[in-house]
Amino acid sequence: MCALGAEIVWTRLLAVMMGATVYTFSVILAVFLVGLGIGSSVGALLARSIVRPRVALGLCQFLAAAGVGWTAYMLADSIPYWPVNPVLATSPWFTFQIDLMRTFWAVLPATLMWGASFPLALAAVAAPGEDPGRLAGETYAANTVGAILGALAFSIVIVPLVGTRDADRILMTLSAIAALVALSYMGKAFAGYIVAGAVAISLLIWSADEVPWTSLAYGRRSISTTDAGVPLYVGEGMNSSVVISQLPSGARYFHVSGKVEASTEPFDMRLQRMLGIFPRWSRKTRARC
């Protein structure tokens, strides 16, 4: 559930920063799959020899929560301020390289932990003499149900209701709860480690920042935008992020998912008036015909 919910949230933000294109989605999906694949391979190797797989699963969930915190920090406080302007690129290949590097840098840590979670979960619930096919099927079914719930809940309810920052906080909280459930049976033996992990995740949740409004408003061009003005409204809906800004000159801009869709600038108002006049003129022409 956390992995698919995070993919929804991070795709939403990275698509604004890198451009809402099929190529951006492909880059994000590729990084997710690479991280899950590497994590699953490492987790499978550990699950064969580790003595306490349930402890490893709990620690993996704590690290997944920390990975979500890392991504939240990167998307809010690091990547939007990279001194790189991809718009100046002379080749699309350069843009793809930059976007791929930014996505790897932000997203990979958490995906490694989610990839390792599945084989560790199999090892944690396995019992002597149990049918491996039945065990894998039940675990995979639970994983699939969680993925469906995460994708639906975060895309339809959580992001429109609380925004992407609080969605990241919910992801960290859910991962921390999963870790506590996995480690709860250890009792006093791991009490100190559990408390330390809970405190660290709480600090990460508290320190999560909002993505800069300029990134939501200007997207890929935010780093090169000067005199962006002040935001009058910032909202994150089910399908897009909307910003209304006002420049020092008094002009107001209407942004949708990193692009200016309309403004009160004279060159925009002329076009918008024509867009209103032309349909009325065409209706009158059809009526005469």
C-alpha positions in Angstrom: 0.0 0.0 0.0 2.8 2.4 0.9 4.8 1.6 -2.3 1.8 2.3 -4.7 0.7 5.3 -2.6 4.2 6.8 -2.8 4.3 6.2 -6.5 1.1 8.2 -6.9 2.4 11.1 -4.8 5.9 11.2 -6.3 4.7 10.8 -9.9 2.4 13.8 -9.2 5.3 16.0 -8.0 8.0 14.8 -10.4 5.6 15.2 -13.4 5.2 18.8 -12.5 8.9 19.4 -12.0 10.0 17.5 -15.2 7.0 18.0 -17.4 3.8 16.1 -17.6 4.7 13.8 -20.5 4.7 10.0 -21.1 8.5 10.1 -20.9 8.5 11.5 -17.4 6.1 8.7 -16.3 8.3 6.1 -18.0 11.4 7.4 -16.1 9.6 7.3 -12.8 8.2 3.8 -13.4 11.6 2.5 -14.6 13.3 3.8 -11.4 10.6 2.2 -9.2 10.9 -1.1 -11.0 14.7 -1.1 -10.8 14.6 -0.3 -7.1 12.0 -3.0 -6.4 14.1 -5.5 -8.4 17.4 -4.8 -6.6 15.7 -4.7 -3.2 13.9 -8.0 -3.9 17.1 -9.7 -5.0 19.0 -8.5 -1.9 16.1 -9.4 0.4 15.8 -12.9 -1.1 19.5 -13.5 -0.4 19.2 -12.3 3.2 16.0 -14.3 3.8 17.8 -17.6 3.1 20.3 -17.1 5.9 19.0 -14.6 8.4 18.0 -16.1 11.8 15.2 -13.6 12.6 13.5 -12.6 9.4 10.6 -10.9 11.2 13.1 -8.5 12.9 14.7 -7.9 9.5 11.2 -7.1 8.1 10.5 -4.6 10.9 13.9 -2.9 10.4 13.2 -2.8 6.7 9.9 -0.9 7.4 11.7 1.6 9.6 14.2 2.1 6.7 11.3 2.5 4.3 9.9 5.2 6.4 13.3 6.9 6.4 13.4 6.5 2.6 10.1 8.3 2.3 11.5 11.1 4.5 14.5 11.3 2.2 12.3 11.6 -0.9 10.1 14.2 0.8 13.2 16.3 1.6 14.7 15.9 -1.9 11.4 16.9 -3.6 10.8 19.9 -1.4 14.3 21.2 -0.4 16.8 19.9 -2.9 15.8 19.1 -6.4 13.8 22.3 -7.0 16.9 24.3 -6.3 19.4 22.4 -8.4 21.3 25.0 -10.6 20.4 23.1 -13.8 18.2 24.5 -16.5 17.1 21.6 -18.7 15.3 24.0 -21.1 18.7 25.0 -22.4 19.5 21.5 -23.5 20.3 21.1 -27.2 19.4 17.4 -27.3 16.5 15.5 -25.7 19.0 12.9 -24.5 20.6 15.4 -22.2 17.1 16.2 -20.7 16.4 12.4 -20.2 19.7 12.0 -18.4 19.1 14.8 -16.0 15.5 13.6 -15.3 16.7 10.0 -14.8 19.4 11.1 -12.4 17.1 13.3 -10.4 14.5 10.5 -10.1 17.1 8.0 -9.0 18.5 10.4 -6.4 15.1 11.1 -4.9 13.2 7.8 -5.2 15.6 4.9 -5.1 16.2 4.5 -1.3 12.5 3.8 -0.4 12.0 1.5 -3.4 14.9 -0.7 -2.3 13.3 -1.2 1.1 9.9 -2.0 -0.4 11.5 -4.5 -2.8 13.2 -6.3 0.1 10.0 -6.4 2.1 8.3 -9.1 0.1 10.9 -11.9 0.4 11.5 -11.0 4.1 7.7 -11.2 4.6 7.7 -14.7 3.1 10.5 -15.7 5.4 8.8 -14.1 8.4 5.5 -16.0 8.0 6.9 -19.3 6.8 6.5 -22.3 9.1 8.1 -25.8 8.9 6.3 -28.1 6.6 4.1 -25.4 5.1 3.2 -25.6 1.4 5.4 -22.9 -0.3 3.0 -22.4 -3.1 0.1 -21.6 -0.7 2.4 -19.4 1.4 3.6 -17.4 -1.6 0.0 -17.1 -3.0 -1.4 -15.7 0.3 1.4 -13.3 0.8 1.2 -12.1 -2.8 -2.6 -11.7 -2.5 -2.1 -9.5 0.6 0.5 -7.5 -1.3 -1.8 -7.0 -4.3 -4.8 -5.9 -2.1 -2.5 -3.4 -0.4 -1.3 -2.1 -3.7 -4.8 -1.6 -5.0 -5.9 0.2 -1.8 -2.8 2.4 -1.8 -3.3 3.5 -5.4 -7.0 4.2 -5.0 -6.7 5.9 -1.6 -3.9 8.2 -2.4 -5.0 9.2 -5.8 -8.7 9.7 -5.0 -8.8 10.7 -1.4 -5.6 11.5 0.4 -3.8 13.8 -2.0 -6.9 15.9 -2.8 -7.8 16.0 0.9 -4.5 16.8 2.6 -2.0 17.5 -0.1 1.3 15.8 -1.0 3.3 16.9 2.1 0.8 15.3 4.5 0.5 12.3 2.1 4.2 11.8 2.6 3.7 12.0 6.4 1.0 9.4 6.2 3.3 7.1 4.3 6.0 7.5 6.9 3.5 6.8 9.7 2.1 3.7 8.0 5.6 2.3 7.5 6.5 3.0 11.1 3.3 1.3 12.3 4.2 -1.7 10.2 7.6 -1.8 11.7 6.2 -1.6 15.2 3.8 -4.4 14.5 6.6 -6.6 13.1 8.8 -6.0 16.1 6.2 -6.0 18.8 6.7 -9.6 19.7 10.3 -9.0 20.7 9.3 -7.4 23.9 11.9 -5.7 26.0 14.8 -7.1 24.0 14.4 -4.5 21.3 12.5 -1.9 23.3 15.3 0.7 23.1 15.8 0.2 19.4 12.1 0.5 18.8 11.8 3.7 20.7 14.8 5.2 19.0 13.4 4.3 15.6 10.0 5.8 16.5 11.6 9.0 17.6 13.7 9.3 14.4 10.7 8.7 12.2 8.6 11.3 14.3 11.3 13.8 13.6 11.2 13.1 9.9 7.4 13.4 9.9 7.7 16.7 11.7 10.4 18.1 9.4 8.6 17.4 6.1 8.3 20.5 4.0 5.9 21.7 1.4 7.1 21.6 -2.2 7.9 25.2 -3.3 4.9 26.9 -4.9 7.1 28.1 -7.7 7.7 24.4 -8.7 4.0 23.8 -8.8 3.4 27.0 -10.8 6.3 27.0 -13.2 7.4 23.4 -13.3 10.6 22.8 -15.3 11.1 26.6 -15.7 11.0 27.4 -12.0 14.8 27.6 -11.6 15.0 30.2 -14.4 11.9 32.2 -13.4 12.7 35.6 -11.9 10.2 37.9 -10.2 7.7 35.1 -9.8 5.6 37.3 -7.5 3.5 36.0 -4.6 1.1 33.1 -4.5 -2.6 34.0 -3.9 -3.8 30.4 -4.0 -2.2 27.0 -4.0 -4.3 23.9 -4.2 -3.7 20.2 -5.1 -6.7 18.4 -6.5 -7.4 14.9 -7.7 -5.9 15.5 -11.2 -3.7 18.6 -11.1 -2.1 21.2 -8.9 -3.4 24.8 -9.3 -1.6 28.0 -8.4 -2.8 31.6 -8.8 0.1 34.1 -8.5 0.4 37.9 -8.7 3.5 39.6 -10.1 4.9 42.8 -8.7 3.3 44.6 -11.7 -0.2 43.5 -10.5 -0.7 40.9 -13.3 -2.3 37.7 -12.2 -1.3 34.3 -13.5 -3.3 31.0 -13.5 -1.1 27.9 -13.4 -2.1 24.3 -13.8 0.5 21.6 -13.1 3.5 23.7 -13.8 2.2 25.6 -16.8 0.7 29.1 -17.2 -2.8 28.6 -18.7 -4.1 32.2 -18.5 -3.2 35.6 -17.1 -4.3 39.2 -17.0 -1.4 40.2 -19.3 -2.6 42.1 -22.4 -1.1 39.5 -24.8 -3.1 36.8 -22.9 -6.3 38.8 -22.6 -6.3 39.4 -26.4 -6.2 35.6 -27.0 -8.8 34.8 -24.3 -11.2 37.4 -25.7 -10.9 35.8 -29.2 -11.5 32.4 -27.7 -14.7 33.8 -26.3 -15.8 35.6 -29.4 -15.1 32.9 -32.0 -17.6 30.3 -30.7 -20.3 33.0 -30.5 -19.5 34.1 -34.1 -19.5 30.5 -35.4 -22.9 29.8 -33.8 -24.4 32.9 -35.5 -22.9 31.8 -38.8 -24.4 28.3 -38.5 -27.8 29.8 -37.6 -27.8 31.9 -40.8 -26.8 28.9 -42.9 
